[in-house]
């Protein structure tokens, strides 16, 4: 399992670096375009809920596929794996990063402050993942969603001249996505199952080939 985790973390690096680069470009546009914080807040509360529903779907599907059909366990694992880890990725790490950089940051917990939006979407993702347990969710889109949600937390709830801080922001964007996304989609649900998932189900660079992955794992007996 530890070797699998290390392998998946390594696979995440290129996606996450590219996502962080796009985040830095967007932040520069926000700064030079004098985009008001209200737009950043609206964007954050659009991207974060989408991130939650995709994370809930992927986490629940991974558990359902390899852990059995216990509904209560699937709901609990799907909820904690999406709400908990998406909150760490999109809100807590950006807040701590900004605070470490001396930026005046507001602290927000979306699943509490916007409970009527975030929690139902998590449950919808859990239901989809349980009823249609597909693990073939494009990871590239998940990375971009998480990166941009983390980025817009900085600009929505922090006040600073961001340009000199861009190298450090890049690092925090990378960390906010790299480990949490891997943990949420792969490591967390597999902690609760006995059967180890085949690599074709969790190696994201194989997603581009779609159905060929599944075919390659079915050999005639």
Secondary structure as the mmCIF struct_conf table of DSSP 4:
data_model
#
loop_
_struct_conf.conf_type_id
_struct_conf.id
_struct_conf.beg_label_comp_id
_struct_conf.beg_label_asym_id
_struct_conf.beg_label_seq_id
_struct_conf.end_label_comp_id
_struct_conf.end_label_asym_id
_struct_conf.end_label_seq_id
HELX_RH_AL_P HELX_RH_AL_P1 UNK A 2 UNK A 32
TURN_TY1_P TURN_TY1_P1 UNK A 33 UNK A 34
HELX_RH_AL_P HELX_RH_AL_P2 UNK A 37 UNK A 67
HELX_RH_AL_P HELX_RH_AL_P3 UNK A 71 UNK A 79
HELX_RH_PI_P HELX_RH_PI_P1 UNK A 80 UNK A 84
HELX_RH_AL_P HELX_RH_AL_P4 UNK A 85 UNK A 87
HELX_RH_PI_P HELX_RH_PI_P2 UNK A 88 UNK A 92
HELX_RH_AL_P HELX_RH_AL_P5 UNK A 93 UNK A 100
TURN_TY1_P TURN_TY1_P2 UNK A 101 UNK A 102
STRN STRN1 UNK A 104 UNK A 105
HELX_RH_AL_P HELX_RH_AL_P6 UNK A 110 UNK A 113
TURN_TY1_P TURN_TY1_P3 UNK A 114 UNK A 114
HELX_RH_AL_P HELX_RH_AL_P7 UNK A 115 UNK A 131
BEND BEND1 UNK A 132 UNK A 132
HELX_RH_AL_P HELX_RH_AL_P8 UNK A 139 UNK A 157
STRN STRN2 UNK A 158 UNK A 159
BEND BEND2 UNK A 160 UNK A 160
HELX_RH_3T_P HELX_RH_3T_P1 UNK A 163 UNK A 165
HELX_RH_AL_P HELX_RH_AL_P9 UNK A 166 UNK A 182
HELX_RH_PI_P HELX_RH_PI_P3 UNK A 183 UNK A 187
HELX_RH_AL_P HELX_RH_AL_P10 UNK A 188 UNK A 190
TURN_TY1_P TURN_TY1_P4 UNK A 191 UNK A 192
BEND BEND3 UNK A 194 UNK A 195
HELX_LH_PP_P HELX_LH_PP_P1 UNK A 196 UNK A 198
HELX_RH_AL_P HELX_RH_AL_P11 UNK A 199 UNK A 202
HELX_RH_3T_P HELX_RH_3T_P2 UNK A 204 UNK A 209
TURN_TY1_P TURN_TY1_P5 UNK A 210 UNK A 210
HELX_RH_AL_P HELX_RH_AL_P12 UNK A 211 UNK A 215
TURN_TY1_P TURN_TY1_P6 UNK A 216 UNK A 217
#
